[in-house]
Amino acid sequence: MVIAATLDPVKLAAILDVTAIPAGSTTITVSRKGPSGIAASVRGATKASVSGTTFNVHDYEIPLGVTVTYTAEAFNASGTSLGTATVVFTVAYTDCEAWLVDIARPTNSLQILVESMNELTFPVPAGVHRVLDRRAPVVTALPAWTPTSDLHLLVGTQDERDSVRAVLGTGYPILLRTRPDQGIGNMYLAVTGFVEERLISLGTAPERRFRVDVVQVDRPDPSVYVPTAPNTYANVRNTYSSYSALKAAVASYQALAYLYPPGVLDPVTPWPPDDV
């Protein structure tokens, strides 16, 4: 079995192709491990079903500028491992790159400009008990909770504004994906509210600032939060003249599912139209 990793330049993601999958394999799991040594399953590739000798998946959550090792492992119907393969991969980054990643619909993810995320507030559940005739209180405390913060994002176009609205308004956790030297790295956040602010009062100016109230959460379980592939049957019909043309252009059904059709934007709950 062999696993290869290449760059998806559109979303700065990793494209993972597993080939020569052993005969008798029914499921496959692909995971990555970075410098922390903690393994993270690739979303959409946790005991994923396989029926042939190839498998393709995209990892939209790979940290920027961090060297990771991907491991693919195939299993038979009884859960016995039939073999593993590994590959080392790094997504390089350039200045000022930060990404807002849509966990449910990764192709909605977009590059943004983080204006500020200056403070992390760590609430501590504690009880302070004042005792008569004693200066110091008796305090009972539990481990600190994950932090809350105010995340300020800047966008410059109408399409970016609509995309940020869609990502923040789905009800799913989001991933703030940044360069390691920004002090954030990969941080999974739940949105508790957000404000859209015009930077210029003139109605035709598209620039916006989003002030987002967030709280850090654990990485959503990749076996539960499985991304929806962006391609549709209608787009396939419009793109390829025949089934032969489709087979000649696309290596597998997994690869076809993650092609980028024009104007991909599919929020879970659409906003009301502005022309009604």
PyMOL commands that set and color helices and strands:
alter all, ss='L'
color gray80, all
select helices_A, chain A and resi 106-108+158-168+180-182+233-239+243-249+253-257
alter helices_A, ss='H'
color red, helices_A
select strands_A, chain A and resi 2-8+13-19+27-33+39-41+48-49+55-59+68-75+81-89+98-102+110-116+126-129+138-141+148-155+174-178+186-198+208-216
alter strands_A, ss='S'
color yellow, strands_A
deselect
rebuild
show_as cartoon
